[in-house]
């Protein structure tokens, strides 16, 4: 099983496929995706963080940074 960190919340996200899944018979789906944004930036985000991106316009790197900052602020208050 391969994992990759979400660029916003830093959670370890499962990436399906690969030789590890072949031997373990794990048939779970990937829990995130790499997004190439209109400004040319690229980020791997979990689906929960993808849902938090703006829907009224094309997201850009500044939107990902904004989400990252809000996620860090939430962690400090708990």
C-alpha positions as CSV (number, residue, x, y, z in Angstrom):
1,X,0.0,0.0,0.0
2,X,1.4,3.4,-1.0
3,X,0.5,6.6,0.7
4,X,1.0,10.3,0.0
5,X,0.5,13.4,2.2
6,X,-2.4,15.8,1.5
7,X,-0.9,19.2,0.7
8,X,-3.5,20.9,2.9
9,X,-4.3,18.7,6.0
10,X,-1.1,16.6,5.9
11,X,-3.0,13.4,6.3
12,X,-1.5,10.3,4.9
13,X,-3.7,9.3,2.0
14,X,-3.9,5.8,0.5
15,X,-3.0,5.4,-3.1
16,X,-4.6,2.3,-4.7
17,X,-2.7,0.0,-7.0
18,X,0.9,-1.1,-7.2
19,X,2.6,-4.3,-6.3
20,X,1.8,-4.0,-2.6
21,X,-1.9,-4.3,-3.3
22,X,-1.3,-7.3,-5.5
23,X,0.1,-9.3,-2.7
24,X,-2.2,-8.1,0.1
25,X,-5.4,-8.3,-2.1
26,X,-6.4,-4.8,-0.9
27,X,-8.9,-3.5,-3.3
28,X,-9.7,-0.2,-1.7
29,X,-9.9,3.0,-3.8
30,X,-7.5,5.9,-3.8
31,X,-8.6,8.5,-1.2
32,X,-7.3,11.6,-3.0
33,X,-6.0,13.0,-6.3
34,X,-3.4,15.3,-7.8
35,X,-4.9,18.5,-9.1
36,X,-3.2,20.7,-11.7
37,X,-4.7,24.2,-11.1
38,X,-5.2,26.9,-13.8
39,X,-2.1,28.8,-12.5
40,X,0.0,25.8,-13.3
41,X,0.5,24.7,-9.7
42,X,0.0,21.1,-8.8
43,X,-1.1,19.6,-5.4
44,X,-2.1,16.2,-4.1
45,X,-5.3,16.6,-2.0
46,X,-7.5,14.2,-0.1
47,X,-11.1,14.3,-1.3
48,X,-12.2,16.1,1.9
49,X,-9.9,19.0,1.1
50,X,-10.9,19.0,-2.6
51,X,-14.4,19.6,-1.4
52,X,-13.3,22.7,0.5
53,X,-11.9,24.4,-2.7
54,X,-14.0,27.3,-4.1
55,X,-16.7,26.2,-6.4
56,X,-17.6,29.6,-7.9
57,X,-14.3,29.9,-9.8
58,X,-11.2,27.9,-10.9
59,X,-9.0,27.3,-7.8
60,X,-5.4,28.5,-7.7
61,X,-2.4,28.0,-5.5
62,X,-3.5,30.8,-3.1
63,X,-6.7,28.9,-2.4
64,X,-4.7,25.8,-1.4
65,X,-2.5,28.0,0.8
66,X,-5.6,29.5,2.4
67,X,-7.0,26.1,3.2
68,X,-3.6,25.0,4.6
69,X,-3.5,28.1,6.9
70,X,-7.1,27.4,8.1
71,X,-6.3,23.8,8.7
72,X,-3.2,24.8,10.8
73,X,-5.2,27.3,12.8
74,X,-7.8,24.6,13.6
75,X,-5.1,22.3,14.8
76,X,-3.7,24.9,17.2
77,X,-7.1,25.6,18.8
78,X,-7.9,22.0,19.7
